[in-house]
């Protein structure tokens, strides 16, 4: 009888819900104006979150339902990203984590890769909160690399910023500065990046470079207070850290309290609240306010346990979610692998045959190419040897010709000496004629040498452009292996002048005492 009465009580309620819920659902869907662009819809959601996070959460959820029905994947993913962000801000990290993993496969297949990049960045941030630094960097870099392929400059700056933030958490400040620099480099406009400047200030405060920190902090609080942005809590804490370094404890306490107030009212950056409470506890202890210090320390421990303890109701399943998701993926992949194996067995024989044919073609081509190259090389070597032999023969002829000239000159000189002694009046005209003839003989010799060794002068002048025509004459005779005495007779100068000329040439060729001038010229 009692169960009958309970049934009669709950029956009208169930009927009411059955009719009311569809009407409510339709009314929710109708509230979204289809003329509003998805980008504006998402933007308003984040604006609403500054005033009322619960309302923003419902707003994004409503948008996710609507855009999913409309099959607008990109807008649906952006709404889900908004939900994940609000879950993270409220400290429900496991929910945020689960939301991201649930939409990752859909984002991976979406043509617009912006959401895929954001998901990896947000996963990286969540891993960073829990000190999983290597996993954090893996996801953050995936997000960065995805954005690099799309070429979206605005998103690129945000990806660099997220990696810089993680390196700050890891206390690798120089790496963080590198990525903050990249934020400005990748930014297409010249406007100030206030989020980036906030982290510059934070890093330089930690490094103890307070003048630089002060420069970056200038007007930052005012900028963030204008729009009540979520990052305001972080900026207050950075301002407090700066004053703490200056040992201005009252100012530090003021800004730490402002940070706590912002976190509580805006429900943002709850993950930094334990650290701020600990700083307040330390400052009050230094100021001999032990009761207040104890209260702050107790509050810090309670929030830290709530957020990060393994038994936390909100977060105890955080690292199980990824494993469950990965297991599901592995099962799916195992099924695909099994199906692919069946297909591959059929294709293997055909593939091997194609591979064998390809290898034979390649080997044939390589053999043909090798044979052809060897033939070319042999021909080149033969032609070179032939040219060298001809050059050697011609140089021999030149040398022999030069030696004959030297012998004739010796004979002519002896005759001139005899004439000078016995017929002095005839000596001057004959000697003048001899000199002109000698110059002509040298010019003819020089011309023949140039024709035979046509590239010798070209190479020599290219390497040593300061050589004069006289220097080149000496080099030519050295190449033909004439000694100093023979060069003296050919050129009609003293032996001392030849030595001086050789020394001058050595200097111009930058040869040391140990290096042989003859060998150097012979190699050219």
C-alpha positions, 0 to 999 in steps of 0.5 A: 500500500505504501509503495502504491502511495509513493507511486501516485505521488511521483507519477505526476512529477515524472509526467511534468518533467517529461513534458517540461524538459523538451520545452526547456531544451527547445527554449535553450536552443532557441536562445542562440541567435543563428545570425551571431557569428561563432567567433562573437559567441565564444568571445562573449562567453569569456567576457561573461566569465569575468562577471559570473563563471557559472553563467558562462559555464552554462552558456558554453554548454548551451553553445556546445549542444547547439553547434554540435547539432549544427555540425559546426565542429570548430565552434563546438570545439571552442565551446568545449575549450571554454568549458575546460578553461572554466573547470580549470579556473574553479580547481576541477582539474580532472574535469578539465582534463577529461573534457580535453581528452574527450574532444582531442580525436575530433580536433585531430580530424578537424580541418582547422587546427587551431582547436587541436593546438589549444587542446594540447596547450591546455593539456600541457598547462594541466600537466604543469600544474601537477609537476609533470614537466616532461609531459607538459612540454611534450603537449605544449610543443605539439601545440606550438608545432601545429600552429607553426604549420598553419601560420596563424601569427596571433595563435603563435604568440600564445603558444610561445607564451604557454611554453615560457610559463611552463619554464618559469614553473620549472625555474628555467628562467633563461629558457622562459626569456627566450620564449617570451622574446619569441612572443614579441618576434612572432607578433605582427603588430607593435602593440604592448603584450601585457601578459608577456610583460607581466612574466618578464617582470616576474622573471627579473624579480626572481633573478634580482634585477629589480630595475628591469622588473620595475620597468616591465611592471609599469602600468600593468596593474592599471591595464589589467584592472581596466577590463578585470581580466583573469590574469589580474590575480597573477599580476597582483602576485607579481607586484607583491613579489617585487615589493617583497624583494624590495623588503617593503613588507606592507606593500607586499601584503597589500598586493598578496591580499588583492591577489587572494581577493581576485582569486576568490571573487573571479574564481580564477588561478586557484592553483597559485592561492596556496603559494600566496597564502604561504607568503602571507603567513611568512610575512605576518610571522616576520611582523610578529603576528603569529595567530594570523600567520598560523591562520594563513598557513592553515588555509594554504595547507587546506587549499593545497590538499583540496587541489593537489592531494591524491585523495581529493574528490575533485582530482583523484582520477586526474591521471587515470583519465589519460590512461583510460583514454589511452587504453580505449585508443589502444584497443581500437588500434589493435582492431585496426591492426588486425584488419590491416594484417589481413589486408597486408597478407594479400598485398605482400606478394604483390609488394615484394614483386614490385620491390624486386622489379624496382631494385633490379631497375635501380641496380641496372641504372646504377651499373649503367651510370657507374660504367658511363662515369668510369668511361668518362673518367678514363677518357678525362684522365687520358686527355689530361695525360695527353695534354700533360705529355704535349705540354712537357714536350713543348716545355722541353723544346722551350728549354732547349731553345732557351739554352741555345739562345744562351750559347749564342749570347755567350758567343756574341758577347765574346765577339763584342768584347773582341770588337771593343778591344780591337775596333772600339768605334764599331762596338757601340752600334753593334752592342745597341743592335745586340740589345734590341735583338736580345729583347726581340728574342726574349719577346718571341720566347715569352710569346711561345711560353704563353701559348704553351702554358696558356693558363699558367699566367692566368692562375698565377695572377688570380692567386697573386694579382700584385705580380708585375710583368717582370715578376712573371718573366722570372716565374716562367723561367723558374717553371722551365727549371732554369737556375739563377745563372741561366736566368741572368744570361737570358734576361741580361741582368746581373746574378745579384739582380736575379737573386733580388728578383726571386726574393721579391717574388717569394714575398709576393707569393707569401712563401715562408723560408721553408717553402720552395719557390720552384716547387710552388710554381711547378705545381701551378 
